[in-house]
Amino acid sequence: MAVTSSSDITILALGVVLAGVYLFRDQIFSSSAPKSIPVAPSKITNGHGNPRDFVAKMKEGKKRIVIFYGSQTGTAEEYAIRLAKEAKTKFGLTSLVCDPEEYDFENLDQVPEDCCVFFVVATYGEGEPTDNAVQLMQNLTDDSFEFSNGEHKLEGLKYVVFALGNRTYEHYNAIGRSVDAELTKMGAVRIGERGEGDDDKSMEEDYLEWKDGMWEAFAEAMNVEEGQGGDTPDFTVTELDSHPLEKVYLGELSARALTKTKGIHDAKNPYASPVKESRELFQVGGDRNCVHIELDIEGSGITYQHGDHVGIWPSNPDVEVDRLLCALGLYNKKDTVINIDSLDPALAKVPFPVPTTYGTVLRHYADISAVAGRQMLGVLSKFAPSPEAEACLKSLSSDKEEYATIITNGCFKLGEVLQLAAGNEFKARPTPENTTAWAIPFDIVVSSIPRLQPRYYSISSSPKLNPTSIHITAVVLKYNSIPSRLAPARHIHGVGTNFLLNVKYAANGEPLSSIATLDSTESTSLPTYAIEGPRGAHKENAIYKVPIHVRRSTFRLPTNPKSPVIMVGPGTGVAPFRGFVQERVALARRTIEKNGPDALADWGTISLFYGCRKSTEDFLYADEWPKYNEELKGKFKMHCAFSREPPYKPDGSKIYVQDLVWEDRKNIADAILVGKGYVYICGDAKAMSKAVEEVLTRILGEAKGGSAELEGAAEMKLLKERSRLMLDVWS
């Protein structure tokens, strides 16, 4: 046994003392050490301390209006900014325009009495809030959510609602209506009528009809007078004599794209995806095109699921870029570098990256290919080059019937309207010599024209079979406008799909040739695009690239393959169902490999109801479906309606997908009611989707021994509530 020395004991005792001093240091030295002063809560929670406190920002900026927008594609945000601009112009009131995702709503009850809250909200999908408004809606609709007053009440809060939707959808403007109802229930007070914009007809006209009455009610409720504001610009545009070219945005959609640094690819930083394959799906030489494109995502970090959407970022066609450059007198300055600053960043942010050039703004960033808005024409009339041109724009902006007849029906873009008003020949290739220049300040162009948005397409592939590529199936949009007294019928080309057609031709080394236009013996040249991208970034050797990002969807197959699946998708509505079937094929391969050739015996049947014009003209992926059926061991059944070839109905009328659904009513009723199956509809919302839903309602009503109006409607409601009837439709 070891003997402990006196030195060891001394060291041990000293250690104990030091440990004690350390443990009780606060008490021992409390008299001499200065006490820490806690930071005042107000410094943390208000103003600069909490960036999510919108009330503090309102007070700090002396703003009497806060505008929250629920936007999926940018439209609601545009209208929110328009309302803010009008409040400033009419009443001299500044606004705080907010993405609700960036703020908390516990202190919504603290909005001062002399202030007002605007809600500009779109309805997305099946009556759902947009992604950025999910938390806002949860806070408003959850009775257990408490504001700072400790209650779910907003007594006396003044508010305005403008809802955006599409009447062809069942849940038309459901979110805007819900916001209105919930606020009223909590004691808030609405100013004016609730605005409802219908994208199926004219969102612009609905807005214009609503806003004047709302502003009158606003002036009375807020005790303000019109005329207190001024026609002040939102931006300043400065031409830069010298700027490093490598720091100038020439069409890049993000800072990472400009600097070529790696990062996550999303809606704020699209990925330039190489085209792996592209081909024509319609009869070659016909008057219509349908493009199949496969985009390479290997190494990009992008993933997707069947049923998701891909956003394609197009540019404007060359002819419209040149036309507006000429009409603005900027054709010879198109490469001049400019910087744009916002005079009130809280009201209007610069909508695209800067510095850039005049030409780049009109090619890549501004939606100059959209139909010119009526309100915009009134603003631009004061810069007309002649009294006649001014009178023309004033007439179009003030007379909504004339505007609808000439501009809407004629599908006139801004550059074309300026040429039309100035008496130019807008059918000729625009040049500075044949186009009258207008003295429109470029800051007004930036303020008036919305940002060019991505075009979304249902992904037509499954990552199970195509893990490194995304497939797109897109009918190329081209049609003739409705003629008017000022303009004959003209050839109209959609921006996104014609951009893809350009890419397809270039990727395959095919020439862009004149093509026949629908319902016309006349031919027209396809619009051309700068598909090589900014600084040639979208072409590498012979490979072309397309900027993309993926948008998630809830349009999904049931996880259990034993559940029957009914899919209705005529035309390009079949696109996501190609992905669905591929998803099942991949699962079937694994199941058979694991459990043998009879492993699919208890699987539910996948039924696809498809329609097109002719089996020899526009039958999409005709060669693929039999192969899928073979791999699924007969569990895949396809029902085809060819509307322009026999057989026809007894009265000679065409057969459509809804007719095929009715013919198979016994199996469909059994699949839904007994097999607990799932129904999916994709395609046209205005006619096809409604017709199919009506037939399903009738089928289910009869199967339940009742009527479509009662039993059928009740079953359809249950299907939707349980997400067993899902729609991916468009108007």
N, C-alpha and C positions, 0 to 999 in steps of 0.2 A: 504494500500500500504506500502510495507516495505521500511524503510529508510536505504540508503547505508552509512556505516561508513567510516571514513578516512582510517582505517586499511585495509578495503576491497579494496579501490581504490589503495592503495600502493601495495598490493599483485597482483592486476590485472595488474598494470603497469609493475611490475617486470616480470610477466609472458610474457607480450608482448615483452619486451626487450630481454629476454632469447630466445624466439621463433625467433626473428629477427636475433639474433647472430647465432643461429643454421642454419637458412635458408641461410644466406650469409657468412657462415664460410670460404668457399674457398677464397672469395675475401678479407675478413678481414685479414686472416692469410697467404695469398699467399706469402708474402715476407719472412716469416720465415720458412714456411714448405717446405721441400725438394720436388722437383718435381719427380714424378715417371718416371722411364726410361722404355720406351716400349721395349718388347722383339723383337729382330731382326727377321723379317719374315723368313729368311733362317733357323733359329734355329727351326722353327715350321714346315716348309714345307719340309725340306730336312733331309736326314740321319735318325737319330734315332727319329726325331720329327714326321715323317709321315710314318708309316709302310706300307702305300699303294703306296708309291713312288718307283717304281722298278728301275727307272733311277738312283736315289740317291744310292740305294743298289748296283747297278752295279758299279758305280764309287767308292763307299766305299770299295767294295770287289775286285776292279780292274778286273772285269769280262767283257770280250768282247762279250759274248753271253748271251742272255736271251731266254729261251724256255718256251713258253706258251702251256699248254696242255688242250684240251677239251675232257674230259673223263667221260663216264657214268659207265663203269664197271671196269676201271683200266687199260685197254689195252693201251690207248693213253698215259697215264702217264708212263707206262713201257717203251714205245718207246722213250718218251721224255728223260727219264733217260739214256737210251742206247745211244742216240745221245750225251748227255752231257759227258758220259764216253768216247766215241770214240773221241770227240773233245779234251779231256784232254790227252788221250793216244797218239793220232796222232800228235797233234800240241802243247801240253802243255797249252792249253787254258781252263780256268775254266768257268763254266756256272752258271747262276742263273735259276733254274728250278721253274716255277711259276704256281700255280693254278690261272687262270685269275679272278676268283671270288674274290680273295683277293687283287686285285690291281686296280688302276684307270688308264685310258688311255689318259687323256688330254695331257700328256707330251710324248706321243709316238713319236712325232716329235723331241724330244730332245735327242733321242738315238745318242750317238757320232758317227761320220763318220767312225771310225775304228771298229765299233761294228756291230753285226748282230742279227736279231730277228728271232727265229724259231717258227712256228706255227704247232703243232702236234694235229690235230683236228679230232674227229670222227663225223659221221653223225648219228643222233638218230631219231627213229620213222619215220615220213613222211617228211624227208628232214629237220629236225630240229636240232639246236645245242644242245649239251649236256647241262644239267642243269647248270654246272659251267661256260659255255661259252656264255650264253644268253646275258649278258651285253656287252661282247667283240663284239659280232656280231652286236648288236644294234649300238654300237659306230662306227663300221666300215661301216655299210650299211646306216646309217642316214646321208644324205648330209648336214643336218643342224647342225650336231655335230661338234664343233670347237675344234681343238687342241690348244696348247698354242700359236701358231702363229696367232690365230684368224681366221684360215681357215680350211677347210676340205681337207688338203693336207699333203702328207708325202713325199715330194720331196727328192729323193736320198736315202731313207731308204732301207738298204739291208735286205732281208728276204729270208727264206726258208720255204717251205710248205710240210708237209707229211700228206696226208689225209687217214683216215681209214673208211672203209665202207664194204658193202656186195653187190655184183653185182646183186644178185637176187632181190634187192629192186629197185623200180623205181627211187628214188632220190639218186642213187649211188654216194657217196662222194660229195654230194651237198654242204656241209659246207666248206670242203677244197677248192673246186673249187670257191666258193663264196669269201672266204678270199683272194685267189689269184687274182680274178678279181677286187675286191674292192681296194686292195693295188696297183695293176697296174694302176687302174683308178686315184688314188691319187698321182701317180708319184713315187711310190716305185719301187725298182729294185730287181727282183727275182734272186737268185743265183741258177744255175743249173735248172734241170727240176722239175716240181711239182711231188712229189711222191704220188702214189695211191696204197693203200693196200686193197686187196680183201679178206675178211674173209671167203668167200664162197669156195675159193680154198686154198691159203696159204698166209696169211698175212706176214709170216716170209720170204718166198721166194721173195715176192714183195719188201719187205724192203731191203733185201740183194742185189737184182738186182739194186735198185735205189741208194743206199747210196754211192757206190764207185764213180760213176760219179758225184754225188753231192759234195763229199768231194774234188774231183779234182777241180771243179769249185769254191768251197769255198776257197781253198788254193790260187787260182789265184786272186779272188776278194778281199780277206782279206790280201793278201801279206804275207802269212805264208808258212812255209815249213814243210812237214811231217817229223817225226822223232824227233821233238822237245820235245815230251812228254816222258812218261815212263810208264812201266807196274806197276803202283802203286795200292795197294789195296784200296777198298772203306771203309772197316770196319776193326776193330780189335776185335777179339773174345778172351775173357778172362775167364778162368775157375775159379770159386769162391769156395774156400775151405769151407767157412762158410758164410751162408746167411740165415736170418729168412725165413723159408719155407712159412710162410703166406704171404710173399712179393714176392714170385716167381710165375710168370705166368705159369700155367700148361695147357693152352688152353683157358683161359678167353680172351674175345675179347675186353675188355675195363677195365679201372681202376675201374669203378663202379661195374663191375661184380666181380672183385677180392675182393673188399672191401665190397661188398654186400650192397652198398648204392643205394638209389632210385634216379631215374632221367628219363629224356625223353629217350624213346627207338627208335632208328633209326639205320641207317647203321653203325654208329660208336659205338653204344651200343645196340646190338640185345637183344631181349627179349626171355628168355627160356620159350617157350609156352608149357603147358601140352597137351598131346594128349588125346582128349576127346573120339575119336572114330577112328578106322581104319579098312578098309576091302578091300578085293580083288574085283575088278570090272570085270575082265575077267573070262572066264570059268576056274573053279578050276581044276588043274591038267594039264592045257595046257602048251605050251612052251613059253608063254608070260605072263607078269604080268602088271597090271595097279592098282596103289595104290590110294585109296581114304582115305585121312586123314583130320580129323577135329581138329584144334588147338584152344585151349582156350585162349582168350585174355582178359577175364574179370579182371578188376582191374589193367590192364597193362598201361592204358592210350592210347593204340593203337586204332586208328579208321581206317576204310577203306570204299571205295565206290565200287560199282559194276564196274568191268573192271580194277581195280587196280591189281598190281602184288605183290606177296609176295616173299621176298628173303629168301632162306633157306641156312644156313651156315653149310655145311657138314664138316667132317674130312676125312682124307685119310684112305684107308683100311689098316688093320693090316699088310697084306703081303707086301705091298709096303713100309710101314714104316720100317719093319724089313729088307727088301731087301737093302734099301739104307743105313741104319745103318751099315749093314754088309759090304757093298761095300766101305763105308767110314772108316771102321775099328773102328766104334764107338758103336757097339752093346753093349759091356760091360760098356760103359760110357753113355748110353742113358739117365740116370737120373742125370748126372752131371750138376750142375747149372752153367750157363754161362751168361756173360754180353756181349753186343755188342755195340760198339761205332762207330759212323760215323766219318771218318777222314775229311770229308767235308760235313757238314749237308746241305749246300745249293745245293750240287750236288746229294747226295744220303742220304735220311733219312733212319734210321733203320725201315724196313717195318712192324714190329710187336712189341708188347710190350716186354720189358725186365726188369729185368733178367728172364731167362727161362731155359729150358734144351734142350739138343740136340734132344732128342726124341720128345719133344713138338713141336719144330720147324718143324720137318718132318711130324708130325701127324696133327697139327692144323693150321700152318701158311704158309708153303710153298706148292706150287702146284706141288708136286712131281708126281702126277698122269697124268699130261699133257704129250703129246708127246715131247720128248727131242728136243730142238732147234738145228739147224745145226751149228750156230755160237758158241753156248755153247760147242759143242763137240770139236771144234778146240782149245778152251781155256783149256779144261780139258786134252787134249792129252799129254801135257808136264808132267803130273803127273801119267802117265801110269806105271803099275807095270812090264811091259815087252816091248821089242821092237815091238813084234807082236801086242800087245794091242794099243800101240801108233800109229802104222801104220794103224790099223783098224779105229781108231777115226779120224785120219788125212784124210783118204780116204773118210769117210762118210761126213766130214765137207767140203771137197773141191769139191767133185763130187755130184752135186745136183740131178743128175738122180739116182745115187746109193742110196743117202739119201732118195729120194722119194720112191724108190722101196722097200728098207729094213725098214727104220725107219717110214716114214709116212704111207705106206700101212700096215706095221706090227704093227702100233700103239705102238711103243716101248717107254716106260717111261725111265727116266734117269737111275734108278737102273738096269733095264733090259739091257740097252745099255752097261753099265759098265760090267755086267756079260757076255754079248755076246762077247764083245771085249776081255775079259780076258779068254774066253773059258770055262766059267762055265755053268753048266746045269741050265738054268733059269726057267725051268718048275718045278723043285723040290722046296720044301719049303726052303726059304733061311735061312742059318745058318752061323756063322763065319767059320765053318769047310768046307762048300762047296762053299763059296763065297770069291774070291780074294779081298783083301783090297787095295784100291788106296790111295795114300798119297795126297789127295786133301785137301788143307786148307779149313776150314769151312767158312771163310769169303768169299771165292769164291763161295761156295754153296749159301750163302745168296745173293750175288750179281747176280748170274746167274739164279736163279729160281724165277719166279714171285710169288707174294702173292696169296694164295688160296682165290678165290673170291666166293661170294654167288651165288647160282643158282636161277634164277627167274622163277616163274610159275604164269600163269594167275589164279587169285582167282576165284573159281567156286561156289561162294555163294554170296548172297546179305545181306548187314547189316540190311535191313528192316525185313528179316525173321530170320537172324542169327546174331544178334547184338553182341554177345559175343564169336563168333567163326569164324575162317577163314578156308574155305575148299580148299583142293588141290587135283587135279586130275592129276596123272603123270604116263605115261607109263615107265616101267623100261627098261633102255637102256642096251642091251646085244646083242652082235653080234660076228661074227668070223672075224679075221683079214685076209688080203690077204697074202698068203704064198710067200716066196722068197727063193733064193738059200741058205740063212743062217738060215732061220727059217720057220717051217711049220705054218699052220694056228693055231691061238690061240684064246682062249675065252677072249673077251674084255667086261668089265663092266663099265658103266658110273658111275661117283662118286656120284653125287647128288641123282639120283633116286634109286640106290642100297643102299645108306645110308638110304633113306626113307623106302625101303623095309625091311631093318634090323630093323628099329624102329617099323614098322608094325607087324613083326613077334614077336618081344619082347613084345610089348604092349598087344598082344593077347595071349601071352604064347605059341606061336607056335614054333616048332623046325626049325632051319635052315637046310634044307635037300638038297641033290644033286638034280639038276634039269636038264632037257634036254636043250641043247643049240640049237639055231636056226640052221636049215640046217645040223644037225649033230645027229647021234645016240649016240654019246659019251656024257657022263654026266660030269658036273663040279660042284664043290662046290661054293656056293655063297661067295663073299668076305665078311669078317666080319669087323665090325667097333667098336670103343670104344664109343658106343652110350650112356654110362652112363655119359659121359662128364667129364670135369676137376673136380677132387675132388668129383666125383659122383654127381655133381650139376644138372645133367640132368635126375636124377632118384630120385623120392621121393616115398618111399614105393613101390607100384607096378605101379606108374605113371611115364611114360617117357616124357621127354621134348625135344623140338627142338628149337634151336636159330633162330629167325626170325626178319625181319623188313618189313615194307610196303613201296613200291615204287608207287607213284601216277601215274595215267595214264589219258589220254584224251579220252580213249576208253569208251564212255558213250552213253546211250540211249538218244534220244531226250526228252526234258522235257514235250512235249505235247503228251499224249497217243493217240491222234487222228491221228498222223503221222504213216503211214505204216512202218514196220521194216522188212528188209530182212537180215537174218543171215546165213552165210555159214561157217560151222565148222566141217569138218570130223575128226574122231579120237579124240584126246584130244584137238583139236581146238574147240570142243564144250564146253570146260570148262567155259570160260567167259559168254557164252550164257545161261548156266544154271543159272548163277548169274543174267543175264538180265531178264530171264523169272521169276525168283523168285522176282525180283524188281517189275515187272508188276503185279505179283500175290498179293504182299503186297498192292500195290496201288489199285488194283481191290477190295480187301476186304474192304478197307476203303471207297471207292467210293460207293460200293453196300450198305454198312452199312448206309451211309449217304443219298443216293438218291434212294435206292430200287433196285430190281432185274434187271431192264432194264437199269441200269446206264451205262453199257458198250456198248450200241447200236451204238453210234457214234465213238467208238474207232477204230483205224486202226488195220489191221491184222498183227500179228507177225508171219513171216514165217521162219522156221528153216530148212536148207538143211544140212542133216547129212549123213555121210558115214562111213562104217566100213567093215570088211571082211564078217562076218556072223551074222545073227540075234541071233544065239544061242551061239556065242563065245565071241564077243567083243562089243556088243551093250551097250554103256555106259548109265547108269541111265534109262534103258528101262522101269522100273516100275514107274518112276516118271512122264514122259511126259504126259501120259493120265490124271493124276491127275491135272497137271497144266492146261491142255486144259479144263478140267471141270470147274476149278475155273475161267478161263478167258472167259467162256461162248462161246466157239467156236472161239474166236479171235486168238487162237494159232493154227497154222497148221505146221505139221512136214512132211518133204519129206525125205525118207530114201533110200540110195543106198547101197546094200550089194554086194560087188564086187565079192565074191566067192560063191554066190548062185544065182539061177534063180530069176528073168528073166535076160537074157543077151541080148545084141544087136543082130540084125538079122545076123551079121557076126560072132557071137559067142564071141565077145570081152566083156570086163567088163564094167559095168555101174558105173560112178563116179558122184560126186556132180555136176560137171559142166554140165553133161548130164541132170540131174534133173532140173537145172536152165534153160537150153534151152527148156525143155519140158513145163515149166511153164512161157514161155516168154511173153505171152499176159498179164497175171496178173502182172508180174514183171515190164513190160514197163508201165502199167497203174499206178502201185504203185509209180514208180519213177517220171514219167512225169506229171501225173495228181494229184496224191496224195502227191507229194513232199516228198516221202518217203526216208528213210535212209538205206544204205547198209553197212554191216559189214562182214569182212572176217578174219578168224582166223585159223592159222595152217601153213602148209608147204609153204614157200615162193618160193621155186625153181620150183615146178611143179604145185601144186594145185592152189595157189593164182594167178599165171599168167594165167592159163587155165580159171579160173572163170572170171578174168578181160576181157579176150579176148571174152568170151561168152557174157558178159554184154555189151561190146562195140558193138558187132554184133546186139544184141537185140535192143539197143537204136538207132543204125544207121538205122535199118529197120523200127523201129517205127516212126522215124522222116522222113521216105520216102527217105532215102539216103543210104550211105554206112557206113561200120564200120570205114573205114580209115578217113573219113571226119566228117560226122554228129555224128557218134558214139563216135569217139575220142573227139570231142568237148564237148559232153554231159558228158563224163567221166571226162574231165578236170574240168568242172563246178562243178560236184559232189565233187571232191577232194578239190577244192578251197573253197567250202562252207561247208566243213567238213560233207558232207552227204554220202561220201564213206570213210570208215575208216578201216585200216588194223592193225592187231596185229599178225604178222607173224614171222617165224623164219626159218633158213636154217638148 
